[in-house]
Amino acid sequence: MGQGSVLRGRFGRTRRRAGDGERRCVEGKVVTITGGARGIGARTAEALVEAGAAVAVADLDVSVLPDRLRDHPRVRAWELDVTDTAAYTRFLDAAEDTFGPLDVVINNAGIMPLGRIDDEPDEVTAKQLAINLHAVIHGSREAVRRMRPRGRGHIVNVASEAGKIGFEGAATYCATKHGVVGFSDALRAELHRSGVNVSVVMPSVVKTELATGLGESRAIRPVTPEDVAAAIVATLRAPKFDVYVPGDLVVANTLGALLPRALSDALLRATGAHRVLGGADHTARKEYEARAVGSARDAAH
């Protein structure tokens, strides 16, 4: 059976000690996903269950959890507001009580209200920082406290291509996603040789409710939540830090970093990429944004 010894975990799953390829096996892993009841989170949960993992889903509204997840014996769902850090910690504790020690923590919950920065209420700014960045930091910190002593684990933080490029009409959102990328990179350095992997997922526009009413550009190829889910499962099997979806984004980002700022800006404008978020149809996005930040906007008036 190789150098690592085999352990029998809860739910009868087979587990292995570090040293025999555990990081490349998804079957039997215990995974948590925030924002896991819809969109990227739900599709990732489905992909992981199909691969044999046990999945603890957290979401503000678990009533929208797909039936195939709701009724699955290796899935449990908890209602969670990720901005409540104490509740997030309790969720991780409950997941471990249910399934056993955590192997993977996926920080996926996020919101994307759009608009000019001078029109953005401070309460909306604060909510994006709390959900998109602070919750990722807190979830990662709690994961490290569990994983580092065991010498194994994988933290997956979902950012965005907006974590590499600044798009008009989404200044705070871009700031939070840049923050997730930078935080994850520093975390990776802290965990060097600890046995704990860190990955940051940077999708293009993803065809979910969050992308309702966005503009179009020939330079930006939309992807599906299933594409992102497949990329996450793939990096759990073969860990890497930068996870671009689609994969050819790595070329665009590398070239963009090498070009002079004026030229890269000109290319973004020539392809219309700068208007994908800045030119969003706010009427079409009204329902999504009301759900995502409605209370925060109300508090500002």
C-alpha positions in Angstrom: 0.0 0.0 0.0 3.0 2.4 -0.3 4.8 4.2 2.5 1.8 5.7 4.1 -0.5 3.6 6.3 -4.2 3.4 5.7 -6.7 4.7 8.2 -10.5 4.1 8.3 -12.3 7.4 8.8 -15.9 8.2 9.6 -18.6 7.1 7.1 -16.3 4.1 6.4 -14.1 6.1 4.0 -10.5 5.1 3.5 -7.9 7.7 4.5 -4.1 7.7 4.2 -1.3 9.4 6.0 0.6 12.1 4.2 3.4 10.6 2.0 1.4 8.3 -0.3 -0.3 10.6 -2.7 -3.2 11.6 -0.5 -3.3 15.1 -2.0 -4.1 13.7 -5.4 -7.1 11.7 -4.2 -10.5 13.4 -3.8 -12.4 10.3 -2.8 -13.0 10.3 1.0 -11.9 13.9 1.4 -13.9 16.2 3.8 -14.7 19.5 2.1 -16.4 22.7 3.2 -17.8 25.2 0.7 -19.2 28.6 1.6 -21.8 30.0 -0.8 -22.4 26.4 -1.7 -26.1 26.4 -2.3 -26.1 28.0 -5.8 -23.8 28.9 -8.7 -20.2 27.9 -8.6 -20.5 26.6 -5.0 -23.4 24.2 -5.8 -21.7 22.9 -9.0 -18.5 22.4 -7.1 -20.3 20.5 -4.4 -21.9 18.3 -7.0 -18.6 17.6 -8.7 -16.9 16.7 -5.4 -19.7 14.4 -4.4 -19.4 12.6 -7.7 -15.7 12.3 -7.0 -16.4 10.6 -3.7 -15.9 13.5 -1.2 -18.1 14.3 1.8 -19.2 17.9 1.5 -20.4 20.4 4.1 -22.2 23.3 2.4 -22.7 26.7 4.0 -25.0 29.4 2.6 -27.2 32.3 3.7 -30.1 30.5 2.0 -29.9 26.7 2.0 -33.4 26.4 0.7 -32.0 26.8 -2.9 -29.7 23.8 -2.5 -30.2 21.5 -5.5 -32.3 18.4 -4.6 -29.5 16.0 -5.6 -27.3 17.6 -2.9 -30.1 17.9 -0.3 -30.8 14.2 -0.4 -27.2 12.9 -0.7 -25.9 11.0 2.3 -22.5 12.6 2.0 -23.8 16.2 2.0 -24.9 18.4 4.9 -26.0 22.0 4.7 -25.7 24.7 7.3 -27.3 28.2 7.1 -24.4 30.7 7.5 -23.7 34.4 7.2 -20.0 34.4 6.5 -19.6 37.9 7.9 -20.4 36.4 11.4 -16.9 35.0 12.0 -17.9 33.2 15.2 -20.7 31.4 13.3 -18.2 30.5 10.5 -16.0 28.9 13.1 -18.9 27.0 14.5 -19.8 25.8 11.0 -16.3 24.3 10.6 -16.5 22.7 14.0 -19.9 21.2 13.1 -18.6 19.9 9.7 -15.7 18.2 11.5 -18.1 16.7 14.1 -20.2 15.3 11.3 -17.7 14.1 8.8 -14.3 14.1 10.5 -11.2 16.3 10.1 -11.3 18.8 7.3 -9.2 18.1 4.2 -10.3 21.0 2.1 -11.8 24.4 2.9 -13.2 26.3 -0.1 -13.9 30.0 0.5 -16.4 30.7 -2.3 -19.0 33.1 -1.0 -19.0 36.5 -2.7 -21.1 39.4 -4.0 -20.6 41.8 -6.9 -22.6 45.0 -6.7 -21.7 47.3 -9.6 -21.6 51.0 -10.1 -19.4 54.1 -10.0 -17.4 54.5 -6.7 -18.9 57.9 -6.1 -22.4 56.4 -6.2 -21.5 53.5 -3.9 -22.8 53.8 -0.3 -20.3 53.1 2.4 -22.5 50.3 3.7 -22.2 48.5 0.4 -18.4 49.0 0.4 -18.2 47.5 3.9 -20.4 44.5 2.9 -18.2 43.6 0.0 -15.1 43.8 2.2 -16.7 41.7 4.8 -18.0 38.9 2.5 -15.4 38.9 -0.3 -12.3 39.4 1.7 -12.6 39.3 5.5 -14.6 36.0 5.4 -11.9 34.5 3.2 -9.2 35.6 5.6 -11.1 34.2 8.6 -12.0 30.9 6.8 -8.4 30.4 5.8 -7.1 31.2 9.3 -9.4 28.7 10.8 -8.4 26.1 8.2 -4.7 26.6 9.0 -5.4 26.2 12.7 -6.9 22.8 11.9 -4.7 21.6 9.0 -1.1 22.7 10.0 -0.9 20.5 13.1 -2.0 17.5 11.0 0.5 18.4 8.2 -2.0 18.2 5.4 -4.9 20.0 3.8 -5.9 22.3 1.0 -7.3 25.8 1.1 -9.0 27.0 -2.0 -9.9 30.7 -2.3 -12.2 31.8 -5.1 -11.2 35.2 -6.5 -11.7 36.4 -10.0 -9.9 37.7 -13.1 -10.9 41.0 -11.4 -8.2 40.1 -8.9 -5.6 40.7 -11.6 -7.1 43.6 -13.6 -9.0 46.7 -12.4 -12.3 47.1 -14.2 -14.3 50.3 -14.1 -17.7 50.2 -12.4 -16.4 47.6 -9.9 -13.7 49.4 -8.0 -14.5 47.9 -4.6 -15.2 44.4 -6.0 -11.8 44.5 -7.7 -10.1 45.6 -4.5 -11.6 42.7 -2.6 -10.5 40.2 -5.3 -7.0 41.7 -5.6 -7.0 41.3 -1.8 -7.9 37.6 -2.0 -5.1 37.0 -4.5 -2.5 38.8 -2.5 -3.6 37.2 0.8 -3.6 33.8 -0.7 -0.1 34.3 -2.1 1.2 35.4 1.3 -0.6 32.5 2.9 1.1 30.1 0.5 4.5 31.4 1.6 3.6 31.0 5.2 2.6 27.4 4.7 5.7 26.4 2.7 6.6 22.8 3.5 3.8 22.6 6.0 1.9 20.0 3.9 -1.0 22.4 3.5 -1.7 23.6 -0.1 -3.2 26.9 -1.1 -4.9 27.6 -4.4 -6.5 30.8 -5.7 -9.2 30.4 -8.4 -9.5 33.2 -10.9 -12.4 32.8 -13.3 -13.4 35.0 -16.2 -17.1 36.0 -16.3 -19.1 33.1 -15.0 -22.6 32.4 -16.3 -24.4 32.7 -12.9 -26.9 35.1 -11.5 -23.9 37.3 -10.4 -23.2 38.0 -14.1 -26.7 39.1 -15.0 -26.7 42.1 -17.3 -23.0 42.4 -17.8 -21.5 43.8 -21.0 -19.7 41.8 -23.6 -16.2 41.8 -25.0 -14.4 39.7 -27.6 -11.5 39.5 -25.3 -13.4 37.9 -22.4 -14.7 34.4 -22.9 -17.5 33.6 -20.4 -17.3 30.2 -18.6 -19.9 28.1 -16.8 -19.9 27.2 -13.1 -19.3 23.7 -14.2 -16.0 24.8 -15.8 -15.0 26.4 -12.5 -16.0 23.3 -10.5 -14.0 21.1 -12.8 -10.9 23.3 -12.3 -11.3 23.2 -8.5 -11.5 19.4 -8.5 -8.5 19.2 -10.9 -6.4 21.3 -8.5 -7.3 19.2 -5.6 -6.0 16.2 -7.5 -2.9 18.0 -8.8 -2.3 21.0 -6.5 -1.2 24.3 -8.0 -1.6 27.9 -6.7 -2.8 29.9 -9.8 -6.0 28.4 -11.2 -7.3 30.3 -14.2 -10.6 29.5 -15.8 -10.4 29.4 -18.7 -6.8 28.2 -18.6 -5.6 30.5 -21.4 -6.1 33.5 -19.1 -2.6 32.9 -17.8 -1.3 33.9 -21.2 -3.3 37.1 -21.3 -2.3 38.1 -17.8 1.4 37.3 -18.4 1.4 39.4 -21.6 -0.5 42.2 -19.9 2.0 42.3 -17.1 4.8 42.7 -19.6 3.2 45.5 -21.6 3.6 49.2 -20.7 0.5 50.4 -18.8 -0.6 52.7 -21.5 -0.6 49.9 -24.1 -2.4 47.4 -21.9 -5.0 50.1 -21.1 -5.4 50.7 -24.8 -5.9 47.0 -25.6 -8.6 46.7 -22.9 -10.5 49.6 -24.4 -10.0 48.5 -28.0 -11.5 45.1 -27.1 -14.3 46.6 -25.0 -13.1 44.6 -21.9 -13.3 47.8 -19.8 -17.0 47.9 -20.4 -17.9 44.4 -19.3 -18.5 45.5 -15.7 -18.6 49.3 -16.3 -21.3 48.9 -18.9 -23.6 46.6 -17.0 -27.4 46.9 -17.4 -28.4 47.9 -13.8 -32.1 47.3 -14.6 -31.4 43.7 -15.4 -29.2 43.4 -12.3 -31.8 44.9 -10.0 -33.1 41.6 -8.6 -29.6 40.2 -7.9 -28.3 43.3 -6.3 -31.4 43.6 -4.1 -30.7 40.2 -2.8 -27.0 40.7 -2.5 -26.8 44.1 -0.9 -30.4 45.4 -0.6 -30.2 45.9 3.2 -26.9 47.7 2.9 -28.3 50.1 0.3 -31.4 50.7 2.4 -29.2 51.6 5.4 -27.5 54.3 3.3 -30.7 56.1 2.6 
